[in-house]
Amino acid sequence: MGYFFFFERDDAAPQASIQETVPTVVTENVLETEAQKDLLVGAWRSVDDSRFTRVFSDEGAVVDEYEGMPEARSDGTWRRFSTQDPEEVPFTLMPQIEYVRIAFAEEMLYFTVTEVTPSRLELVYLGTGETLQFERVQ
């Protein structure tokens, strides 16, 4: 995610403000049916880095792991949402787009889903516009 820092001058000590910026990425809604939505549940290995896996549970838990680095494990929660089932976010929701929010203790991540099949998952990270590609592990 990008951050913009600015300082206001005053006679008192300067105070920093942080404004989070999230670029708008418009993608086609690929999660049109409940069956497609259920395809997100499972373990996914990154195509770009085979040591990274992300596991979505049907109870709303998510686990990110990096093979060989147990300290890099992150446990959190995930939720799908859209304009039909919105949640408060730091960007404007676009109609016909399905979003995924992943919340870890240290950060909140927002994605759109551009492809989901029984064997393949593609997410666009709204913080940078980066495309993440995964293959199903289980």
Secondary structure as GFF3:
##gff-version 3
##sequence-region A 1 138
A	DSSP	beta_strand	2	8	.	.	.	ID=ss1
A	DSSP	beta_strand	15	21	.	.	.	ID=ss2
A	DSSP	alpha_helix	34	38	.	.	.	ID=ss3
A	DSSP	beta_strand	42	46	.	.	.	ID=ss4
A	DSSP	beta_strand	52	56	.	.	.	ID=ss5
A	DSSP	beta_strand	61	66	.	.	.	ID=ss6
A	DSSP	three_ten_helix	70	72	.	.	.	ID=ss7
A	DSSP	beta_strand	74	81	.	.	.	ID=ss8
A	DSSP	beta_strand	99	104	.	.	.	ID=ss9
A	DSSP	beta_strand	107	116	.	.	.	ID=ss10
A	DSSP	beta_strand	120	125	.	.	.	ID=ss11
A	DSSP	beta_strand	131	136	.	.	.	ID=ss12
###
